[in-house]
Amino acid sequence: MTDAKAASKATPEQMANAIRVLAMDGVEKAKSGHPGMPMGMADVATVLFSKFLKFDASRPDWADRDRFILSAGHGSMLIYALLHLTGYKAATKQELENFRQWGSKTAGHPEFGHMPGVEVTTGPLGQGLATSIGFALAERHLAAKYGDDLVDHRTWVFAGDGCLMEGVSQEAITLAGRYQLNKLTVLWDDNEITIDGKVGLSDATDQKARFKAAGWAVKAIDGHDLDAIKAALKWATRQDKPTLIACKTKIGRGAATMEGSHKTHGAALGATEIEATRKALGWTAAPFEIPADIADAWHKVGRRGAKDRKKWEARLAASDKAADFTRAIKGDLPEGAFDALNAKIAELIETKPAQATRQSSGAALDQVFAAIPELIGGSADLTGSNNTFVAGTPILDAPKYEGRYVNWGIREFGMAAALNGLALHGGVIPYGGTFMVFSDYSRPAIRLGALMGVRALHVLTHDSIGLGEDGPTHQPVEHLAALRAIPNLLVFRPADTVEAMEAWKIALETKTAPSALALSRQKTPAVRTVASSENLTAKGAYEIKAANGEAKVTLFGTGTELALALDAASVLEAEGTPTRVVSVPCFELFEQQDAAYQAAVIGRGTVRVAIEAAIKQGWERFIGEDGAFIGMSSFGASAPAEVLYEKFGITSDAVVAAVKARL
């Protein structure tokens, strides 16, 4: 900050200009970035942060703070400038100067976990808006559970034309309208500009009518009229519906000659334009420097919420729900969370049921649902198929939000994005179900969840050609490989009820990664028939059957195919070929084991064969170049499961033949 003594109180216009010049300076120094959106929305941001947003810059983790989501994440210099100006300790001048550079907290698009004050990773357009549904839903649910004294905050979203064009926005806004999320406000940067030029080049949608049709309250304003902005934000806080405020703005507002031009969207303005702009704005301070009066005004904004935060802390301390609320917000599981599940696992090892792993997953949920009250979830209109409903669970719905089951509708992408928002908000542990083949629809949100490291559980049933008669449109073939390719995503394919329950346990214990459970439609026999003092699935891969003597063959399997590997091993052993079998429920957890364990499990020096009703990609890690793979190399077909396995050669006989060909 400059040492110049404040001559007068800073005006809101000057405060907004501080955002504009920091955006220009950051992008110019990096020679990369998007100055147009921060400059265009600076006036709206100034009014929101200084008059309405409930936050305390000294306590970015305050549980009852308002959430600000920059869905138009390309304009990341807007949020970095705001965090810096309002006094977030991590948002230093140096961080702004290092915008988009290696090791900087000021990434090219806002990234959760890098900079306090960034609530969610955004950038892929529409996903910030879709994730906000989860934030707003979590707030309503927790307010119903703990009371307005502890939970009473809003979710504010800045979204651009691109966010509204992306299809996931329709899933999101119809969900918000259906659930009457009245503490959600979207501020639309209605500047009529995309990278290629005018929005009219590619779109003619009446967005205000679209939101109204989805059950939102809608208002249009001049996004540069400070009084109009203030009045609209006040109006939003009084509505009984989610609100859209269409802010008519000019991209690059304040730029000397480029205001309103699509050229300001994704490139530095250049030294000449910046010099002229600073002159037009009456801005004489050096790059990244803020005049003292303006800096002081913004710092007061950052401190404005401290009084409310302290009052809230006093209410929390006096509440008989304080311990439970604090534990839930931290994401810690309650004591005894797995007592019932552990007892059930012990019972199942004795009774050895044969059932579909989707049913096993549902049984696991039955055992933990009462013990972990933070669990809330649902299905994308496949409740009976996904086994995601626990009998007797109240439905989460307006106007009473204390229920724990969400009817997501046919909105796989919107559901997955909302799960991320629920997890990021805290206080809940979300899960959602759909057919595994539809992970194609939800994959972008699953990927962002993995990037952010959130605990969200994706229940993906009907995991192979084994779903049968619905045919290749519904039979996932490449999906396991595609999901396993996502870093920091735990992909489980349990072989029986015990492994399914162990997978649920791991997924719930893992705070820093989402999980995907690939679950069968068809029954599979029990394979875990011996009690173990440890969670074997947590190893990622483990020997489930030892060889009779020094092993000559190692068979690997997952899910419904592990039973086929065990059958093949019995045949080979009967013929005098010592054969071991390895269950591989989770590639990612296996990679976390030490090298000695991995080598012992893989069994180099033996003939190695893997069997999985999916494509081979990824299995080279286990079977090497010379190993055999029994699985799919094409799409499936319409027929009963047992016919499909026979026709596509996924049988124990095929495993035996592959072994004999390599012995």
C-alpha positions in Angstrom: 0.0 0.0 0.0 1.2 3.6 -0.6 2.2 5.7 2.4 0.2 8.7 1.1 -2.1 10.1 3.8 -5.8 9.8 3.1 -7.1 13.1 2.1 -10.7 12.0 2.0 -13.0 9.0 2.3 -12.8 6.7 -0.7 -15.9 6.6 -2.9 -17.5 3.3 -4.0 -16.4 4.2 -7.6 -12.8 4.4 -6.4 -13.1 1.2 -4.6 -14.4 -0.5 -7.7 -11.6 1.1 -9.7 -9.1 -0.6 -7.4 -10.5 -4.0 -8.6 -10.1 -2.8 -12.2 -6.5 -1.7 -11.9 -5.4 -4.8 -10.0 -7.0 -7.0 -12.7 -5.3 -5.0 -15.4 -1.9 -5.1 -13.5 -2.1 -8.9 -12.7 -3.0 -9.9 -16.3 -0.4 -7.5 -17.8 2.4 -8.8 -15.6 1.5 -12.4 -16.4 0.9 -11.6 -20.1 -2.0 -14.0 -19.6 -5.5 -13.9 -18.2 -8.9 -12.3 -18.5 -9.2 -8.7 -17.4 -12.6 -7.9 -19.1 -14.9 -9.7 -16.6 -13.3 -8.3 -13.4 -13.4 -4.8 -14.8 -17.0 -5.3 -15.9 -18.3 -6.7 -12.7 -16.2 -4.5 -10.3 -19.2 -2.3 -9.4 -21.4 -5.3 -8.6 -18.6 -6.9 -6.6 -18.0 -3.7 -4.6 -21.6 -3.3 -3.5 -21.9 -7.0 -2.7 -18.8 -7.2 -0.6 -19.1 -3.8 1.1 -22.9 -3.9 1.9 -24.2 -7.5 1.8 -21.7 -10.3 1.9 -21.4 -11.8 5.4 -17.7 -12.6 6.0 -14.8 -11.9 8.2 -11.4 -11.7 6.3 -9.6 -12.7 9.5 -11.6 -16.0 9.7 -12.0 -17.4 6.2 -13.3 -20.7 7.8 -16.2 -19.2 9.7 -18.9 -21.8 9.3 -21.8 -19.3 9.0 -20.1 -17.0 6.4 -21.8 -16.3 3.1 -20.4 -18.3 0.2 -19.2 -16.3 -2.8 -18.8 -18.5 -5.9 -17.1 -17.1 -9.1 -18.6 -19.4 -11.6 -17.0 -17.3 -14.4 -13.7 -18.5 -13.1 -11.7 -17.1 -16.0 -12.1 -13.8 -14.2 -10.1 -15.0 -11.3 -8.3 -11.7 -10.8 -11.7 -10.4 -9.5 -11.7 -12.7 -6.5 -7.9 -12.4 -5.9 -8.3 -8.6 -6.0 -11.2 -8.7 -3.5 -9.4 -11.0 -1.1 -6.3 -8.8 -1.2 -8.3 -5.6 -0.7 -10.4 -6.9 2.1 -7.3 -8.2 4.0 -7.1 -11.9 3.6 -3.6 -12.7 4.9 -2.7 -15.1 2.1 -3.8 -12.7 -0.6 -0.6 -10.6 -0.5 0.6 -8.1 -3.1 3.3 -10.6 -4.0 0.7 -13.3 -4.8 -1.1 -10.8 -7.1 2.2 -10.0 -8.8 2.8 -13.8 -9.3 -0.6 -14.4 -10.9 -0.6 -17.6 -12.9 3.0 -18.4 -12.0 4.5 -21.6 -10.6 3.8 -22.1 -6.9 1.5 -19.1 -6.7 -1.8 -19.2 -4.8 -3.3 -17.0 -7.5 -4.0 -19.6 -10.2 -5.3 -18.9 -13.6 -8.8 -20.1 -12.5 -9.7 -20.1 -8.8 -8.6 -23.3 -7.1 -10.1 -24.5 -3.8 -7.4 -25.1 -1.2 -4.8 -22.8 -2.7 -6.2 -19.5 -1.4 -8.4 -19.0 1.6 -11.6 -17.3 0.5 -11.9 -19.4 -2.7 -14.8 -21.6 -1.9 -14.7 -23.9 -5.0 -12.5 -24.6 -8.0 -14.2 -23.0 -11.1 -13.3 -22.4 -14.7 -15.1 -25.1 -16.6 -18.1 -22.9 -17.3 -21.4 -23.7 -15.6 -19.9 -25.9 -12.9 -19.6 -23.1 -10.4 -23.3 -22.3 -10.8 -24.1 -26.1 -10.6 -22.0 -26.5 -7.5 -23.7 -23.6 -5.8 -26.9 -25.7 -5.7 -25.1 -28.0 -3.2 -23.9 -25.1 -1.1 -27.4 -23.6 -0.9 -29.0 -27.0 -0.2 -26.5 -27.8 2.5 -27.3 -24.4 4.2 -31.0 -25.1 4.1 -30.6 -28.7 5.5 -28.3 -27.7 8.3 -30.5 -24.7 9.2 -33.4 -27.2 9.6 -31.2 -29.5 11.7 -29.4 -27.0 13.9 -31.5 -23.9 13.8 -31.2 -20.4 12.3 -29.1 -19.3 15.3 -26.2 -21.5 14.0 -26.9 -21.7 10.3 -28.2 -18.6 8.4 -26.2 -17.6 5.4 -26.5 -17.0 1.7 -24.8 -18.2 -1.5 -23.9 -15.6 -4.1 -22.8 -16.6 -7.6 -21.2 -14.5 -10.3 -22.0 -16.2 -13.6 -21.4 -15.2 -17.2 -23.0 -15.9 -20.6 -20.9 -19.0 -21.0 -22.1 -20.4 -17.7 -25.7 -20.0 -18.8 -25.0 -21.6 -22.2 -23.5 -24.7 -20.8 -26.2 -27.4 -20.5 -25.4 -28.1 -16.8 -26.8 -24.7 -16.0 -30.3 -25.9 -16.9 -30.0 -28.9 -14.6 -28.8 -26.6 -11.9 -31.4 -23.9 -12.1 -34.3 -26.3 -12.4 -33.1 -28.1 -9.2 -32.8 -24.8 -7.4 -36.2 -23.7 -8.5 -37.8 -27.0 -7.5 -36.2 -26.9 -4.0 -37.0 -23.2 -3.6 -33.4 -22.3 -2.5 -34.3 -18.7 -1.6 -30.8 -18.0 -0.2 -29.2 -18.5 -3.5 -28.6 -15.5 -5.8 -27.0 -15.6 -9.2 -25.6 -12.3 -10.4 -25.4 -12.6 -14.2 -22.7 -10.6 -16.0 -24.9 -9.8 -18.9 -22.3 -8.2 -21.1 -23.4 -10.0 -24.3 -19.8 -11.0 -25.1 -18.1 -14.3 -25.6 -14.5 -15.0 -26.9 -15.6 -15.0 -30.5 -17.6 -11.8 -30.2 -21.3 -11.0 -29.6 -23.4 -13.6 -27.8 -25.8 -13.2 -30.7 -23.4 -15.1 -32.9 -24.4 -18.3 -31.2 -27.3 -17.7 -28.9 -30.7 -16.0 -28.7 -32.0 -17.4 -25.5 -34.2 -15.1 -23.3 -32.3 -16.1 -20.1 -34.6 -14.1 -17.8 -37.6 -16.0 -19.1 -35.7 -19.3 -18.7 -35.0 -18.6 -15.1 -38.6 -17.5 -14.4 -39.8 -20.7 -16.0 -37.6 -22.7 -13.6 -39.1 -21.0 -10.6 -36.7 -18.2 -9.9 -37.4 -14.5 -9.1 -35.8 -12.3 -11.7 -34.7 -8.7 -11.9 -32.7 -6.8 -14.5 -30.5 -3.8 -13.6 -27.8 -1.6 -14.9 -24.7 -3.3 -13.6 -22.8 0.0 -13.3 -25.5 1.9 -11.3 -24.4 1.5 -7.7 -27.8 2.4 -6.3 -29.6 0.0 -8.6 -27.2 -2.8 -7.6 -27.8 -2.1 -3.9 -31.6 -2.1 -4.3 -31.5 -5.3 -6.3 -29.3 -7.1 -3.8 -31.7 -6.0 -1.0 -34.6 -7.2 -3.1 -32.9 -10.6 -3.5 -32.7 -11.1 0.3 -36.5 -10.8 0.6 -37.5 -13.3 -1.9 -39.0 -16.8 -1.3 -37.3 -18.2 -4.4 -33.8 -18.4 -5.8 -33.0 -15.1 -7.5 -31.4 -14.1 -10.7 -30.1 -10.5 -11.1 -29.3 -9.7 -14.7 -26.6 -7.1 -14.5 -26.2 -5.3 -17.8 -22.5 -4.5 -17.9 -19.8 -3.6 -20.3 -16.9 -6.0 -20.5 -13.6 -4.2 -19.7 -15.5 -1.3 -18.1 -13.2 1.7 -17.7 -10.7 0.7 -20.5 -9.8 3.8 -22.4 -10.5 2.5 -25.9 -11.4 -1.2 -25.5 -14.4 -0.9 -23.1 -17.1 -3.3 -24.4 -14.8 -5.1 -26.8 -14.5 -8.9 -26.8 -10.7 -8.3 -27.1 -10.6 -7.6 -23.3 -12.0 -11.0 -22.5 -8.9 -13.2 -22.6 -5.8 -11.1 -23.1 -3.7 -8.4 -21.5 -4.8 -4.9 -22.4 -1.2 -3.9 -23.2 0.9 -1.1 -21.7 -0.5 1.7 -23.9 -4.1 0.9 -23.2 -3.4 0.5 -19.5 -1.6 3.8 -19.3 -4.6 5.5 -21.0 -7.0 3.7 -18.8 -5.2 4.7 -15.6 -5.3 8.3 -16.8 -9.0 8.2 -17.6 -9.7 6.7 -14.2 -7.6 9.3 -12.4 -5.4 6.5 -11.0 -1.9 7.6 -10.3 -0.6 4.9 -8.1 2.0 2.4 -9.3 1.1 -1.1 -10.4 -0.3 -3.2 -7.5 -0.3 -0.2 -5.2 -3.5 1.0 -3.7 -3.9 4.6 -2.4 -4.3 4.7 1.4 -7.8 6.0 1.5 -9.1 3.3 -0.8 -7.0 0.6 1.0 -8.5 1.7 4.3 -12.0 1.6 3.0 -11.6 -1.9 1.7 -9.9 -3.1 4.9 -13.0 -1.8 6.8 -15.1 -4.0 4.6 -13.0 -7.0 5.5 -13.4 -6.3 9.2 -17.1 -5.5 8.9 -18.3 -9.1 9.7 -16.1 -9.6 12.8 -18.8 -8.5 15.2 -21.4 -10.9 13.7 -18.9 -13.7 13.7 -18.1 -13.2 17.4 -21.9 -13.1 18.2 -22.3 -16.3 16.3 -19.4 -17.9 18.2 -21.1 -17.0 21.5 -24.3 -18.6 20.3 -22.4 -21.7 19.3 -20.7 -21.9 22.6 -24.0 -21.7 24.4 -25.7 -24.2 22.2 -26.3 -27.8 23.4 -25.7 -28.8 19.7 -22.2 -27.2 19.7 -20.1 -30.4 19.9 -22.2 -32.2 17.2 -22.2 -29.2 14.9 -18.4 -28.6 15.3 -17.7 -32.3 14.6 -19.9 -32.4 11.6 -18.4 -29.2 10.1 -14.9 -30.6 10.6 -16.0 -33.7 8.8 -15.2 -36.1 11.6 -17.3 -39.2 11.8 -19.2 -39.8 15.0 -18.1 -42.4 17.5 -19.2 -45.9 16.7 -19.9 -45.0 13.1 -19.0 -48.5 11.9 -20.1 -50.6 14.8 -23.2 -51.9 13.0 -21.3 -52.3 9.7 -18.5 -54.3 11.3 -21.0 -56.6 13.0 -22.7 -57.1 9.7 -19.5 -57.9 7.9 -18.7 -60.6 10.6 -22.2 -62.0 10.0 -21.8 -62.1 6.3 -18.6 -64.0 6.4 -20.5 -66.7 8.2 -23.7 -66.7 6.1 -22.0 -66.2 2.7 -24.8 -64.6 0.7 -24.8 -64.5 -3.1 -26.2 -61.1 -4.2 -25.6 -58.3 -6.6 -23.0 -55.8 -5.3 -25.5 -53.0 -5.8 -27.6 -54.8 -3.1 -24.5 -55.2 -1.0 -23.9 -51.4 -1.3 -27.4 -50.8 -0.2 -26.9 -53.1 2.7 -23.8 -51.1 3.7 -25.7 -47.9 3.5 -28.4 -49.4 5.8 -25.8 -50.1 8.4 -24.1 -46.7 8.5 -27.0 -44.3 7.8 -28.4 -44.0 11.3 -24.9 -44.0 12.8 -23.7 -41.1 10.5 -26.4 -38.5 10.5 -24.4 -36.3 8.1 -25.0 -38.7 5.3 -27.5 -37.2 2.7 -27.9 -38.4 -0.8 -30.2 -39.8 -3.5 -30.3 -41.0 -7.0 -30.7 -39.5 -10.5 -34.2 -41.1 -10.9 -32.9 -44.6 -10.4 -33.6 -45.1 -6.7 -34.8 -48.7 -6.9 -32.0 -49.7 -9.2 -29.2 -47.9 -7.3 -30.2 -49.1 -3.9 -29.6 -45.6 -2.4 -32.7 -45.3 -0.3 -32.7 -46.4 3.4 -36.2 -47.4 4.4 -38.0 -44.8 6.5 -35.7 -41.9 5.4 -37.6 -38.5 5.2 -37.3 -36.8 1.8 -35.3 -33.6 1.7 -37.7 -31.1 0.3 -39.1 -27.5 0.5 -40.1 -26.0 2.8 -38.8 -28.4 5.4 -35.3 -29.4 4.6 -34.4 -31.7 7.5 -34.9 -34.8 5.3 -31.9 -36.8 4.1 -33.0 -38.2 0.7 -32.7 -36.1 -2.4 -34.7 -36.7 -5.6 -32.1 -35.4 -8.1 -34.2 -36.2 -11.2 -32.5 -37.1 -14.5 -29.6 -34.7 -13.9 -26.4 -36.8 -13.5 -24.1 -33.8 -14.2 -26.0 -31.5 -12.0 -26.2 -34.0 -9.2 -22.5 -34.7 -9.3 -21.7 -31.0 -9.2 -24.2 -30.4 -6.3 -22.5 -33.3 -4.4 -19.3 -31.3 -4.7 -21.0 -28.2 -3.3 -22.5 -30.2 -0.4 -19.1 -31.6 0.5 -17.4 -28.2 0.2 -20.0 -26.5 2.3 -19.3 -28.9 5.1 -21.5 -30.5 7.8 -22.8 -33.2 5.4 -21.4 -36.2 3.6 -23.1 -36.5 0.2 -23.7 -39.5 -2.1 -25.5 -39.9 -5.4 -26.4 -42.8 -7.5 -26.8 -43.5 -11.2 -26.0 -46.2 -13.8 -22.3 -46.5 -14.3 -22.6 -45.8 -18.1 -24.0 -42.4 -17.2 -20.8 -41.4 -15.4 -20.0 -40.0 -18.9 -22.6 -37.4 -18.1 -21.3 -36.6 -14.6 -17.5 -37.1 -15.3 -16.6 -33.4 -15.5 -18.0 -32.8 -12.0 -16.4 -36.0 -10.7 -13.1 -34.8 -12.1 -13.4 -31.4 -10.3 -14.3 -33.2 -7.1 -11.1 -35.2 -7.4 -9.1 -32.0 -8.2 -10.5 -30.3 -5.1 -10.2 -33.4 -2.9 -13.8 -33.5 -1.6 -15.5 -36.4 0.0 -18.4 -37.3 -2.3 -19.6 -40.8 -3.0 -20.7 -41.8 -6.5 -22.7 -45.0 -6.5 -22.5 -46.4 -10.0 -24.5 -49.5 -10.5 -25.0 -51.8 -13.5 -21.3 -51.9 -14.0 -20.7 -54.2 -17.0 -22.3 -56.2 -19.8 -23.8 -58.2 -16.9 -26.7 -55.7 -16.8 -28.0 -57.7 -19.7 -30.9 -57.0 -22.0 -30.7 -53.2 -22.0 -27.8 -53.6 -24.4 -24.7 -51.7 -25.4 -26.1 -48.2 -24.8 -26.4 -49.1 -21.1 -23.4 -51.5 -20.8 -20.3 -49.7 -19.6 -17.1 -51.0 -21.3 -14.5 -48.2 -21.2 -15.9 -46.5 -18.1 -13.7 -48.2 -15.5 -10.6 -47.2 -17.3 -11.9 -43.7 -17.8 -12.7 -43.3 -14.1 -9.4 -44.9 -13.1 -7.6 -42.3 -15.2 -8.8 -39.5 -13.0 -6.1 -38.6 -10.4 -7.3 -38.7 -6.7 -10.5 -40.6 -7.4 -10.9 -43.9 -5.6 -12.6 -46.3 -7.9 -13.9 -49.4 -6.1 -15.2 -52.6 -7.9 -16.1 -54.9 -5.0 -16.4 -58.6 -5.6 -19.0 -59.4 -3.0 -20.9 -58.0 0.0 -17.9 -57.9 2.3 -15.7 -56.0 -0.2 -18.7 -53.6 -0.9 -19.0 -52.9 2.8 -15.3 -52.4 3.2 -15.3 -50.0 0.2 -18.1 -47.9 1.8 -16.1 -47.7 5.0 -13.0 -46.5 3.2 -15.0 -44.0 1.2 -16.5 -42.5 4.3 -13.2 -42.4 6.1 -11.4 -40.6 3.2 -11.8 -36.8 3.6 -9.5 -35.8 0.8 -10.8 -37.7 -2.2 -14.1 -38.7 -3.8 -15.0 -42.3 -4.4 -16.8 -44.2 -7.2 -18.3 -47.5 -6.4 -18.8 -49.7 -9.5 -21.6 -52.2 -8.6 -23.2 -55.1 -10.4 -26.8 -55.7 -11.4 -26.3 -59.5 -11.4 -25.7 -61.7 -8.4 -22.2 -62.8 -7.5 -21.2 -65.5 -5.0 -19.5 -64.7 -1.7 -15.8 -64.8 -2.1 -14.7 -63.4 1.3 -15.4 -66.3 3.6 -12.6 -66.0 6.1 -12.7 -63.4 8.8 -9.9 -60.8 8.8 -8.8 -58.3 11.5 -8.1 -55.7 8.8 -9.9 -54.0 5.9 -8.4 -56.0 3.1 -10.0 -53.7 0.5 -7.9 -50.8 1.9 -4.8 -52.5 0.4 -6.3 -52.0 -3.1 -5.3 -55.6 -4.0 -4.6 -58.6 -1.9 -4.2 -62.4 -2.3 -7.5 -64.0 -1.7 -6.4 -67.5 -2.4 -2.9 -68.8 -2.0 -1.4 -71.4 -4.4 -1.0 -75.0 -3.2 2.8 -75.0 -3.4 5.1 -72.5 -5.2 2.8 -70.5 -7.5 3.2 -70.8 -11.2 0.1 -68.8 -12.0 -1.4 -65.5 -10.7 -5.0 -64.7 -11.6 -6.4 -61.2 -11.0 -10.0 -60.3 -10.9 -12.5 -57.6 -9.8 -16.2 -57.5 -9.1 -18.3 -60.3 -10.6 -15.3 -61.7 -12.4 -13.3 -62.6 -9.3 -15.5 -65.6 -8.8 -14.6 -66.7 -12.3 -10.9 -66.4 -11.4 -11.5 -68.5 -8.3 -13.3 -71.2 -10.4 -10.4 -71.2 -12.9 -7.9 -71.6 -10.1 -9.7 -74.6 -8.8 -9.5 -76.3 -12.2 -5.8 -75.5 -12.6 -5.0 -76.7 -9.1 -6.9 -79.9 -9.7 -4.7 -80.4 -12.7 -1.5 -79.8 -10.7 -0.8 -76.2 -11.5 -0.3 -74.1 -8.3 -2.4 -71.0 -8.8 -2.9 -68.0 -6.6 -5.8 -65.5 -7.0 -5.6 -61.8 -6.3 -8.6 -59.5 -5.7 -8.1 -56.0 -7.0 -10.9 -53.9 -5.7 -9.1 -50.5 -6.0 -6.2 -49.7 -8.3 -5.6 -46.4 -6.6 -5.2 -47.8 -3.1 -2.9 -50.5 -4.4 -0.6 -47.8 -5.7 -0.3 -46.3 -2.2 1.2 -49.5 -0.8 5.0 -49.9 -0.4 7.0 -51.5 -3.2 7.6 -54.7 -1.4 3.9 -55.3 -0.9 3.1 -54.5 -4.5 5.8 -56.9 -5.8 4.5 -59.7 -3.6 0.9 -59.2 -4.7 1.8 -58.9 -8.5 3.8 -62.2 -8.4 6.3 -61.6 -11.1 7.8 -64.8 -12.4 4.3 -66.4 -12.6 2.0 -66.6 -15.6 -0.4 -63.6 -15.0 -3.9 -63.3 -16.3 -6.5 -60.7 -15.4 -10.3 -61.0 -15.9 -12.7 -58.0 -15.9 -15.8 -57.4 -18.0 -14.3 -54.1 -19.3 -11.5 -53.0 -21.6 -7.9 -53.9 -20.8 -6.5 -50.4 -20.4 -4.7 -50.1 -17.0 -4.3 -53.8 -16.4 -0.8 -53.8 -17.8 0.3 -52.6 -14.4 -0.6 -56.1 -13.1 -0.1 -58.5 -15.9 2.8 -56.9 -17.8 3.4 -57.2 -21.5 3.1 -61.0 -21.7 0.1 -61.5 -19.5 -3.3 -62.4 -20.8 -6.5 -60.3 -20.3 -10.0 -61.8 -20.4 -12.5 -59.0 -21.0 -14.0 -56.7 -23.5 -12.5 -55.2 -26.7 -15.8 -54.1 -28.2 -19.2 -52.8 -27.1 -21.7 -55.2 -25.7 -25.0 -56.5 -27.0 -28.6 -57.1 -25.9 -29.1 -60.5 -24.2 -29.3 -62.1 -20.8 -26.1 -61.7 -18.7 -25.1 -65.3 -18.8 -25.4 -65.4 -22.6 -23.3 -62.3 -23.0 -20.5 -63.6 -20.8 -20.4 -66.9 -22.8 -20.5 -65.1 -26.2 -17.8 -62.6 -25.3 -15.6 -65.3 -23.8 -15.5 -64.0 -20.3 -15.5 -67.4 -18.6 -13.4 -69.6 -16.3 -12.7 -71.9 -19.2 -11.2 -68.9 -21.2 -9.0 -68.1 -18.2 -7.8 -71.7 -18.0 -7.1 -71.8 -21.7 -5.1 -68.5 -21.5 -3.0 -69.9 -18.7 -2.3 -73.1 -20.5 -1.2 -71.2 -23.6 1.4 -69.4 -21.5 2.7 -72.1 -19.3 
